[in-house]
Amino acid sequence: MVGRRSGRIGMFVVLIAVGVGVLAPGSVARIPPPEGRSPEVTAIEVMAVGPPRYVFGSDGRTHVDYDLVITNAFTDEVTLKSLTVSADGRTLLKLTGQALAAHTVTLLAGKPSARIPASATRLVLVDVVLPRLAGRRAPARLRNQIDYSIPHEASFRAVIGSTTVHGPVLSTARRAPVLIASPLRGSGWATANGCCGDPTSPHRYAVLSANGTYVSTELFDIDWVQFVGGSLYRGDGKQLTDYPFFGAPIYAVANGTVVSTITNRAEVPPLASATGNPTVRTPNDFGGNEIVEKLGPGVYAYYAHLQTGSVMVKLGQRPHAGQVIARLGNTGNTTAPHLHFGIHDGPRPLTSNSLPFEINDYTLQGTGGPNSTPKHILIVGPSGPRPRSYPLIDAVATFTAAPPFAG
């Protein structure tokens, strides 16, 4: 998938490898009858793509993220008015107006709008940021309420019994984020695409259908680029050699077993996918050269867009945390050199779910500011040590060699 992000760091680069996940049977949440209420006819169907998942972010707060798929089952256009998320009787998030429109997007293309044509589907991207007092705890259940409107003159309007959908009620995944070491070393590493709150990130709205089921493919996956001397590249950025971090070593994030590698995909010139990338012809081409490392039952580390011929591990090999396993490249579906990294629940990135992870230790340099350019990044906001946390989108970090870490 190719998409552009309007905010801060991501406005400069489009760095994505689509991963199509498959949910376990029954994991798509549907709306139970609300307590004390009789079912009503509504114009929209609301369902969740898997359970809400939580991660402790580099901002020092826990984020609970999930996607709601809303289908207009009516004869006329529907306009979403508000989304309210609550837990234990307290409102945790309310989106209205422009904020709701920005978080309501077309599938795959990510075009924002709170208006849903007849027989069409939209995606609402939910990022619940918990109070600092919550620490690393997340609510066990989240209740959603969606209010909408339909035209007064709409055909069959009389059949609609309510313009409020009370639900779905979702159980938060209880599995803790996977703790890993960093796959990179050095300063200036920026999260160009990733979780959580930016609805313009292509990773955030990368929801596809796999085997007839909606899946969030890259919810927590990160695209890392490096600003060297405050600049993303030298010259005009059209040559791989313009990027000082091209060829940077990639490190195993934990002890594991290599279950898959691709090593011979060709490098593509920077910005190639803006005009068409001839190396991407099938779903298996998106990651370019890649490594999949099994860290444990249902936990796989995915390293993508690796430099041609740089993969240093083989099928069945057991790399240890901190071992150099490849080098950063520009292969597959990419517009500039970067590392696409994620933790998945299956060995095939195109048929597995993106899982939350936290890096055991790093230093946050700050966040890419709104006035940044590719030739000069403006780093703003809090900085300092960030143990056991996830580098949120636009975070800029320093990763150092960590002590032995098994994951």
N, C-alpha and C positions, 0 to 999 in steps of 0.2 A: 504494500500500500504506500501511496505517496500523499503526503499532506503537509501543509505549512502551519506553523504556529506563530501567533502574533505577538507573544509576550517575550520580552527580555532576551535571554540567550537563544531560545528556539526560533526567534525571528530570522536568524542568520542561516540555520542549517535544518535540513529535513532528514532525519536519521531514524529509519524504522525498518524492522524486520517483522513482518506479520506472523504471529503465532495463533493458530486456531485451536482452541481448547474444546474438549468434550466433557460435559458435566455428567456426573453419575445419575442414574435414573432417579427421578423424584427430587432432584436438587433445584429445579426451577420452582420457585415459590408461587403459589396461587393464593387468592384472597379467600380466607374463611369467612363465613357469615359473622358480621360484627356482633359483639355481645349486646343482647337486648334489642336487636334490630332485625326486621324482616328484610330479606333481599329485595333490592330495587333494580329496575332496569336503568342502566347507564349507557352513555354513548361510547365509553372507552373501556378497554380491557387493560389491566395493569399487571405485569408480572416481573419478577426479579430474575436477573441472570446470576444464578448461584447465590450463596449466602454472603452477607456483609463480612468483610475481612478487615482486620485492624493492624496498624503498625505505629510504632513510636517514632515520630519524625524529628528531623534536625531542628525544628522550631521548639522542641521540648514539649510537644503535645501529641496525644494519641489521635490518629485519624482513622475513622471507620468509613470504608469506601465500598460502593456497590453501584450497579446499574439497574434502572427500571426501564423496561420496554413497554411503551404505551401505544396501543393500536386503536385507531378511530374506527369503530364498528358501526358508525352512523352514516346517514345519507348526505350530511353537510359538514362543513368545516367545524372543527372544535378548537377552542382557544384555552390553553391551560392558564389558570389564574394564580394558583399557589400550590406549593408542596410543603407540607409540614411533617417533620420527623420528630418523634417523641419517644421517650423511654421512662418507665416508672412514673408516668404522669407529668413529666417535665418536657417542655419543648427544647430540642437540641439544635434544630435547624428549621428555618422557614425561608423559602425562596419565593419571591414575587416579582412582577414587573420585568425589568431588563435583566436582573440576576437570573430569574427563572428561564427567560428566553436564551440567555447565554449558555445555560447548562442543559438545554433541550436541543438535541442535534439530530441530523439525519444519520442513519447508520453508515459507517465507513467513510462517507464524505465529510461528516462533521459540520455541516452547515447549520447554524443556530437559528431557531425560531420556535416560539411557543404556540404557533398555529399549526394544526395538523389537518391536512386535507382529508376528505372522505376516503375510507379504505386505505389509509396510509399509516405508517409506523414511525415513531420517533423514540429517541433514547434520552432519558434524563440521567445525568451524571451526578451522583450523590457523594459528597465529601463532608462527613460529619466530623467537625473538629471539637474534641471534648475539652472541657475546662482543665487548666493545669492541675487543679486539685484531684482530678481523676487519675493522675499518674499514668501508669501503663494498663489500667483496667478499662475494659469496654463493656457496655451494657449487654446483657444476655439476649435481649429482644428489642427490636426497633419497630415502632408502629408508623406507618406512612398514611397520610391523608392527602388526596389530590382533589382540588376544586377546579372546575372548568366551566366554560359557557358555550352555548350554541345559539345560532341566530333565532330570533323570535319567529321569523317566517319560515323556518326550516320545515321541510316535508317530514311527516311522521313525528313532529315534536311532541305530540301528545303521548307517545309511547314512553318517553323518558321520564322516569319517576324521580331521579335525583341527579343533581349536577355536582355531587360529592362522592368520591370513592373512598370508603373507609378501609384502607389496606393497601398493600399486603402487610401482615405482621411477620417479620423476619427474625429468625434465630441467627445470632452472630456466630461465625465459625470460631470454635474454641481453641483451635490449634494455634499455638504461639508463633510469631514470626520466626523464620529460620535464621539462626545466628551464624554469620560467616566472617571471614577476613576479607579485606578489599582485594579485588582483582588487579588493582593498579598501584603505582607508587609515584610519589612526587606531589608538587603543588599545582594549583590552578585547574584541577579537574572539575568540570562543570557538568551538571545534570541538564542536558539539553532537552531531553524528553523523559517523562516519568510521572509518578504520582506526586501530588494528589489533587490539589485544588484548581488547577488550570484547565478549564474545559476546552482550550484550543490545542492542547497537546494531542497529537495523533495517537500516541500510546493510550491515552485516556479514553478516547472514543473508538478504539479498534475493537468493535463488537461485530462478529460475523455469525454465520450459521454453519455449524458442522454437524453433519448427519441429522439435519432437521431440527437442531436445538441451538438456541442463541448461546453464545459464549463470549466472555470478556477475554481477549487474547493476550493483552500486554499491560494489564492494569498496573503492575508494580515493576515491570521491566524498565531498565534505565539505558539511555544513550549517553555515553560519556565522551566529551571532547576536552581538550586541554588548552588553556590560554597561557602561552609562553611569553613572558615579558608583557603581559596584558593584552596580547594579540592572538587571535585564532590562527592566523596564517600570515605568511610573507607574500609580497607581490600582490597578484590579483586573485590568488586562491584557486587558480584553474589547473595547477599542476600538483601532483601528490607531494613533490618535494617542497612545496610551499608550506606544508604542515609539519612543524618540527616534531610533533608527537607521532607522525606516521612511522610505524615500526616499533613503537614503544612495547616493552615486554608486558605480557599478560600472565598473571599469577593464578594458580589454583586457589580457590576461596576456602577450601576445606579438604581433608583427606577424603578420597573417593575412588571410584572405578570408572574408567573411560568406557562408555557404552556406544559412542558413535563419533565419527569424525568425517569432515569433508576438507580436502586439502588442496584441490587443483583448480578452483574457480579463479578466473582472471580478475585482476584489478580493473576498476572502472575509473575514468577521469572524474574529478570532482564536478558536481553539478550535472552529471550525465542523466540522472533520472528526471531532471527538469525537462529534458527534450526527448526522453525515451531511452531506456536502458536495455540494450540488446542481450545482456547476460541474464535477464530475468524473464523466463518464458513459462515456468511452471511453479506451483506452490513450493516445491523443494528448492527453488533458486533464491528465495528471498533472503536467507541468512548468509549466503555466500559460503566462504570457508568457515567451519564451525566445529565446536567441541561440545559434546554432552557428557557430563560427569555425574554419575550416581553418587549422592552423598549419604543416602539411607533409604529406607522404604518410602516410596512416594515422594522423594525429594531429589531433584535433578538440577544441576547448575548448567546454564546454557550460555556459551560464549560465541558471539557471531560477528561476521564481517572481518574475519581474520586475514592477515596478509598472506598472499599466495605463497605456498611452500613453507610457511613458518610453523605449522603445527608440529610440535615436538613430542607428542604422546600418541600411542597406538591403542587400538581396541583391546580392552582387557587390562591395560596398564593401570597401576594404582598410584597416581600422583599424590604428593603430600601437600598440605597447606603451605603456601608461599613458594612453591616450585614454579619456575617459568615453564609455561606450557605452549605458548604461541606468541605472536606479535600482532599489534594492532594494524588493521588494514582498511581497505575500502572495496570490499567485494560484496556482491549481492545487491539488495535494494537499499541503496545509500546514496547520498549526495555529497558527502564529505567524509574523510577518515574519522572513525569513531569506534568505540566498543559498545555493542549492544549486549547487555547482560541481564539475565533474569533467573529466578528460581521457579521451576515448574513441577507439577505433580506427576509427570509422565516422561518417558524417555524421548518422545518425539515432540519437538517444540510446536509443530503444526497441529497437534492433536492433544494438547495438554494445557492445563490452566496455569496462569501466572499466579504465584504465591507471594505473600509479603515476606520481606527479609530485613534484617538489621545488621549493620557492620559493627564488629565488636569494638573498634576504636578508630577514631580519626579526628582531625581538627577542622572545624568549619571556619572558612575564611570570611564568609558572608554570603550574600545573595547577589546575583547579577541584577544591576539596577536598570530602570526603564530607559535611561539615556545611553546605554551601552551600544557599541558598534563592534563589528568583527575585528577592527583594528585597535579597539580600546574598550576593555570591559570595565565598567564602573561597579565596584563591589561595595555594597551597602549592608547595613543591618548588623545584628549581633554576630559575634565570632567566639571561638573558643573550643575546648575539647567537647566531643560528642560521643561518649561511649554508648554502645548498644543502641544505635538509632539508624534510621533510614534517611539518606540524603534526598530531601524533597526537591521537586522540580525547581530549577534555577539556582540550586545550592552550588557553591564553589568550595572545594575541600582540598586538604592536604592529607595524603595517605602515606604513612611510613611503614617500614618493615615491622611487622608485629611479632611478638614471641610465638613459639610453637602453638598452633591452634588446630584442633581436630574437628571443630564444628559441632 
